[in-house]
Structure formats: structure tokens, C-alpha cells
Amino acid sequence: MENNQWNRPSTKHKLLNDQQQHDDETLFIFGYQCKLYRDDEKSRWINNGKHLIPWIGDHNILVDSEN
């Protein structure tokens, strides 16, 4: 009598493939509420990078100054 267990995919392998396919199709998005204000002057200021400050005195690395 021949053992056919080697000729068929394992159940564990099939379950892993099903889980991987499910993970690939899942998309989780979240965000935070915010208010938008129209301020053209502030917009230009930010677009020009005026809100950025040097990181630890290094002018090549700029970070948001949180203003």
C-alpha cells in the first residue's frame, strides 16, 4: 500500500498561505481629528521652511520647531 501523504500539500502549509493572503488583503488606517485654518502668510512661512531649526546646531539637519 502506497502512502500518499507526500503527494498532497500539508494542511499547515495551506493554512499559512490562507493567512498570508488574508494579511495581504487587510488594510488598517487610522488618523486624528484636526481643524484646518486658512492663513496664507503662515502657509508661505511653512512652505519656505522658516519653521525648521537646526538639530543640535547642525544646519544640514533641520527639524520642526513646533511653532
C-alpha positions in Angstrom: 0.0 0.0 0.0 1.4 3.4 -1.0 1.5 6.3 1.4 0.1 9.4 -0.4 0.9 11.9 2.3 3.9 13.2 0.4 1.9 13.9 -2.8 -0.5 16.4 -1.3 0.1 19.8 0.3 0.1 19.8 4.1 -2.8 21.3 5.9 -0.4 23.6 7.9 1.1 24.9 4.6 -2.4 25.6 3.2 -3.4 27.4 6.4 -0.3 29.6 6.4 -0.9 30.5 2.7 -4.6 31.4 3.5 -3.4 33.6 6.5 -0.8 35.3 4.4 -3.4 36.0 1.6 -5.7 37.4 4.3 -3.0 39.6 5.7 -2.1 40.9 2.2 -5.8 41.9 1.7 -6.2 43.7 5.1 -5.6 47.4 5.3 -5.9 49.3 8.6 -5.9 53.0 8.6 -6.3 55.4 11.5 -5.9 59.2 12.0 -6.6 62.0 14.3 -9.1 64.8 14.1 -7.8 68.2 13.2 -9.0 71.7 12.3 -7.9 73.5 9.2 -7.4 77.2 9.1 -6.9 79.5 6.1 -3.7 81.5 6.8 -1.8 82.4 3.6 1.0 84.1 5.5 1.6 81.1 7.7 1.4 78.8 4.7 4.1 80.7 2.9 6.2 80.7 6.1 6.0 77.0 6.4 6.5 76.3 2.6 9.7 78.4 2.8 11.0 76.2 5.7 11.0 79.1 8.2 9.6 76.8 10.9 12.6 74.5 10.7 15.5 74.8 13.1 18.9 73.1 13.1 19.2 69.8 15.0 21.9 70.1 17.7 23.4 73.0 15.9 23.8 71.1 12.6 22.4 73.3 9.8 22.3 70.3 7.5 19.7 68.6 9.6 16.5 70.6 10.1 13.6 69.7 12.4 10.2 71.2 13.1 10.3 73.8 15.8 6.7 73.1 16.8 5.6 76.8 16.4 
